[in-house]
Amino acid sequence: MGRTACGIAMITALFVPSVSSGRTPHAGPQKKEYLTQTEADKIRDAETPGERIRIFVTFAEDRLKKFQYELGRTVPQRRRSEILNGLLNGYAGCFDDAADQIAIAHEKQADIRAALKLMKSKGQQFLDVLEKLDQGGPEFDMYKDTLEDAIEGTKDALADVEKAEKEMAPPPVRRKTS
């Protein structure tokens, strides 16, 4: 019996610190709190910055659609303010992380032209939606500050896209061989 108790104590000693810190002892970077485990895995498994940009933009779009859905619900949930602000913060975090991938792509000299094009078009659509929401409405005071942060973050990310498009070397020109 003493061996079993000792074994359990050792396992507990190894496990408890990882639970209290929220991480396992040999885990990689800490998960963003607005991503689900599945989403974090998708980001981690993406091989290029361009893929990660595309995925982050998809996640941002998902949060913005969920925000609009929640805003339009006739039977609001408990903790409505928390839900609405959480979705807007999640949107802003995803779109900001997509913009962060631009710098990583620049360092790795990766071709992200297609991802930039997607980010630019979707970002403008997102900005249009956010600016319409910024005109007020029921419960506007509940999420006003978070919405303003999301608008500013989207504008900053779009500025990063514009800058990257200007700085990026043109694609190689293929010459015809005779």
Summary of the structure (lengths in Angstrom):
residues: 178
radius of gyration: 21.6
end to end distance: 83.6
largest distance: 83.6
contacts: 461
relative contact order: 0.11
helix: 74%
strand: 0%
